[in-house]
Amino acid sequence: MPVSVAFASDWRGNLFLLGAEHLADGERSLAVLDIATGDYVSLDLPFVGFLGMLTRSSRELLDLGTLA
């Protein structure tokens, strides 16, 4: 596993990492470490893109709550 920095975890304990690889724009890629299997999966996604996904998901959940 490449040297990485963990910045978050999910409910199962999997770690979200700033990976060692760099994307074309120079930003570090993200990775996920599955603690159950030890699998390290590099994502072709920058940190800013990851945050944007979280924001969209949160908005969708909030919108669903207002429709009920």
C-alpha positions as CSV (number, residue, x, y, z in Angstrom):
1,M,0.0,0.0,0.0
2,P,1.4,3.4,-0.9
3,V,2.0,6.0,1.8
4,S,-1.3,7.8,2.3
5,V,-2.9,10.1,4.8
6,A,-6.3,9.2,6.2
7,F,-8.8,12.0,6.5
8,A,-12.2,10.2,7.2
9,S,-13.8,6.9,7.9
10,D,-17.2,5.4,7.2
11,W,-19.5,3.5,9.6
12,R,-17.7,0.2,8.8
13,G,-14.3,1.7,9.6
14,N,-13.0,1.9,6.0
15,L,-10.6,4.7,5.6
16,F,-10.7,7.5,3.0
17,L,-7.2,8.5,2.1
18,L,-5.3,11.2,0.3
19,G,-3.4,8.9,-2.0
20,A,0.2,9.0,-3.0
21,E,-0.7,9.3,-6.7
22,H,-1.1,12.7,-8.4
23,L,-3.8,13.5,-10.9
24,A,-3.1,15.4,-14.2
25,D,-3.8,18.8,-12.5
26,G,-1.3,18.0,-9.8
27,E,-3.8,17.3,-7.0
28,R,-3.5,14.1,-5.0
29,S,-5.9,11.4,-5.8
30,L,-8.2,9.8,-3.2
31,A,-8.2,6.2,-2.2
32,V,-10.2,3.9,0.1
33,L,-8.8,1.2,2.3
34,D,-11.2,-1.6,3.1
35,I,-10.3,-2.8,6.5
36,A,-12.2,-6.1,6.2
37,T,-10.1,-7.2,3.1
38,G,-7.1,-4.9,3.2
39,D,-7.9,-3.8,-0.4
40,Y,-6.5,-0.4,-1.3
41,V,-8.5,1.2,-4.1
42,S,-7.2,4.3,-5.8
43,L,-9.9,6.6,-7.1
44,D,-9.4,9.0,-10.0
45,L,-11.1,11.8,-8.0
46,P,-9.6,14.9,-6.4
47,F,-10.5,15.9,-2.9
48,V,-12.6,18.8,-4.1
49,G,-14.6,16.4,-6.3
50,F,-15.2,14.2,-3.3
51,L,-16.5,17.1,-1.3
52,G,-18.8,18.1,-4.1
53,M,-20.3,14.6,-4.1
54,L,-21.0,14.8,-0.4
55,T,-22.7,18.1,-0.8
56,R,-24.9,16.9,-3.6
57,S,-25.8,13.8,-1.6
58,S,-26.6,15.8,1.5
59,R,-28.9,18.2,-0.5
60,E,-30.7,15.3,-2.1
61,L,-31.3,13.8,1.4
62,L,-32.6,17.1,2.7
63,D,-34.9,17.5,-0.3
64,L,-36.3,14.1,0.3
65,G,-37.0,15.0,3.9
66,T,-39.0,18.0,2.9
67,L,-41.2,16.1,0.5
68,A,-42.6,13.7,3.1
